[in-house]
Amino acid sequence: MADDRKQSLVTGLTSSSRKYIPTWYNFDKTGSELNLTAVTKNGGYYLTKSQTSGLEQHVQDIILRVPYDFTLVDLGSGDCSKTRYVIDELLKRQQNLSFFPVDISREFLLNSTKKLREEYADSLVVTPIGADYQQGVEQLKQFKGPKLILWIGSMINLPYDVQVDTLRMISTIMTDKCRLVFTGDITQDRDTILKAYHDDEGTFLYVTSL
């Protein structure tokens, strides 16, 4: 896997068109903290607000009622702030919840899950997986049973073909009793997008071109 990451960096930096660094390279502990600041403090960044609002207002409709308990998986969990809406709703329906947050920054993930353990105590069993999506899905294959899989927010960081490949990969840990909830961005307004990623405060990490 280290070789794969090295090759991804080499491919981006030696690209014959526009050179780039893979998005995941930003997300060590410091990068994850900076990203959290960017998506929450930037007034023009609409995605986090939209996702949070959608979960807050419609989580009961998003999670279909089933006659069995779910295990919760969150791919690209970050600080787990949005996940809490789902955790709270599931704990209204089942006594206990097993939760597998997956994030590439293990140190940032452990800090986030420590707060969850303190808040939810024995009702929430948290097993953090500090890994990229491919490694995370491989580890999750050993856990059977119905899963509610969240992929909220992180999908937009990936090129279209990688999004499709990742969805196919996620399908390998799903059965007919599993559910997948993911978000995309259908915003077409150029000025809105520019304001989101080129804020006046300079909080955002990414440089985009439209």
C-alpha positions in Angstrom: 0.0 0.0 0.0 2.9 2.3 0.7 4.1 1.6 -2.9 0.6 2.5 -4.2 0.7 5.8 -2.4 4.1 6.6 -3.7 3.0 5.8 -7.2 -0.1 8.1 -6.8 2.2 11.0 -5.8 4.6 10.3 -8.7 1.8 10.1 -11.2 0.3 13.5 -10.0 3.6 15.3 -9.9 4.8 14.0 -13.3 1.5 14.5 -15.1 2.0 15.8 -18.7 -1.0 18.2 -18.3 -1.7 19.9 -15.0 0.3 18.6 -12.1 -1.5 17.7 -8.9 -1.2 16.2 -5.5 -3.7 13.5 -4.6 -6.4 14.9 -2.2 -5.7 12.3 0.5 -2.2 13.8 0.9 -3.6 16.8 2.7 -5.1 14.8 5.5 -2.6 14.2 8.2 -3.6 15.5 11.7 -2.8 19.1 10.9 -4.3 19.0 7.5 -7.5 17.4 8.9 -7.8 20.2 11.5 -7.2 22.9 8.9 -9.9 21.3 6.6 -12.4 21.2 9.5 -11.8 24.9 10.0 -12.2 25.6 6.3 -15.5 23.8 5.8 -17.0 25.2 9.0 -15.7 28.8 9.2 -15.9 29.7 5.5 -19.3 31.3 5.1 -19.5 30.5 1.4 -18.8 26.8 1.8 -22.3 25.5 1.3 -21.7 21.7 1.3 -21.2 21.1 5.0 -24.1 23.4 5.8 -26.4 21.6 3.3 -25.3 18.1 4.5 -25.8 19.0 8.2 -29.2 20.6 7.5 -30.3 17.6 5.5 -29.4 15.1 8.3 -30.8 17.3 11.0 -34.1 17.7 9.4 -34.5 14.4 7.5 -32.5 11.7 9.3 -35.6 9.8 10.1 -36.5 9.6 6.5 -33.0 8.9 5.3 -32.6 5.8 7.5 -35.2 3.3 6.5 -36.9 1.4 9.3 -35.9 -2.3 9.3 -36.7 -5.2 11.7 -33.0 -5.6 12.6 -30.1 -3.7 14.1 -27.6 -1.9 12.0 -23.8 -1.6 12.4 -22.8 1.9 11.4 -19.9 2.6 9.1 -18.7 6.1 8.2 -16.2 6.5 5.3 -14.2 9.7 5.6 -15.7 10.4 9.1 -13.6 13.4 10.0 -14.6 14.8 13.3 -17.9 12.7 13.3 -20.0 15.8 13.9 -22.5 15.0 11.1 -22.4 11.3 12.0 -23.9 12.2 15.4 -27.4 12.8 13.9 -27.3 9.2 12.5 -25.9 7.8 15.8 -28.7 9.5 17.8 -31.4 8.2 15.5 -30.1 4.7 15.5 -29.9 4.6 19.2 -33.6 5.5 19.4 -34.3 2.3 17.4 -31.7 -0.1 19.0 -30.2 -0.5 22.4 -26.6 -0.5 21.4 -24.7 0.5 18.3 -21.4 -0.7 16.8 -19.7 2.1 15.0 -16.7 1.8 12.5 -15.5 5.3 11.5 -12.9 5.2 8.7 -10.5 8.1 8.1 -7.1 8.4 6.6 -5.7 10.5 9.5 -5.5 8.0 12.4 -4.4 10.6 15.0 -7.2 12.9 14.1 -9.7 10.0 14.1 -8.6 8.8 17.5 -9.2 12.3 19.0 -12.6 12.5 17.5 -13.7 9.0 18.6 -12.4 9.6 22.1 -15.0 12.4 22.5 -17.7 10.0 21.2 -16.8 7.3 23.7 -17.0 9.8 26.6 -20.4 11.1 25.4 -22.2 7.9 24.5 -20.5 5.5 27.0 -21.6 1.9 26.7 -24.4 2.4 24.2 -21.8 3.1 21.5 -19.0 0.6 20.7 -16.5 2.5 18.6 -13.8 0.8 16.5 -11.8 3.4 14.6 -10.1 2.4 11.4 -7.3 4.7 10.4 -6.9 3.9 6.7 -7.8 5.0 3.2 -11.0 3.7 1.6 -9.4 0.6 0.1 -7.7 -0.5 3.3 -10.8 0.4 5.3 -13.1 -1.7 3.1 -10.7 -4.6 3.3 -10.8 -4.5 7.1 -14.6 -4.2 7.1 -15.0 -7.4 5.2 -14.5 -9.4 8.3 -17.5 -7.8 10.0 -20.7 -9.5 8.9 -24.3 -8.5 9.4 -26.5 -5.5 8.3 -24.6 -2.3 7.9 -25.6 1.3 7.4 -22.7 2.8 5.4 -22.3 6.6 5.3 -20.2 8.3 2.6 -21.0 11.9 3.3 -19.0 14.8 2.0 -15.8 13.0 1.0 -17.1 11.8 -2.4 -16.7 15.3 -3.9 -12.9 15.2 -3.3 -12.5 12.4 -5.9 -12.4 12.3 -9.7 -15.5 10.8 -11.3 -13.8 7.5 -12.2 -12.5 7.1 -8.7 -16.0 7.8 -7.3 -17.4 5.0 -9.4 -14.6 2.6 -8.5 -15.0 3.4 -4.8 -18.8 2.8 -5.0 -18.1 -0.6 -6.6 -15.6 -1.3 -3.8 -18.1 -0.4 -1.1 -20.6 -2.8 -2.7 -18.3 -5.7 -1.9 -19.1 -5.4 1.8 -22.9 -5.0 1.3 -25.7 -7.5 1.3 -29.4 -7.0 0.7 -29.8 -6.0 4.4 -27.2 -3.2 4.1 -27.9 0.4 3.2 -25.6 3.1 1.7 -26.1 6.8 2.2 -23.9 9.2 0.2 -24.0 12.8 -0.9 -22.9 14.5 -4.1 -22.8 18.1 -5.3 -25.1 19.2 -8.1 -24.4 22.9 -7.8 -24.0 24.4 -11.3 -23.6 28.1 -10.4 -20.0 29.2 -11.1 -20.0 32.1 -8.6 -21.3 30.0 -5.8 -18.6 27.4 -6.3 -15.9 30.0 -6.6 -17.0 31.6 -3.3 -17.0 28.2 -1.6 -13.4 27.5 -2.6 -11.9 30.9 -2.8 -13.2 32.6 0.3 -12.1 36.1 1.3 -10.6 34.8 4.6 -8.4 32.3 2.8 -9.4 29.4 5.0 -9.8 26.8 2.3 -7.1 24.4 1.4 -7.9 23.6 -2.2 -7.2 25.5 -5.4 -9.7 25.0 -8.1 -10.1 26.1 -11.7 -13.3 26.5 -13.5 
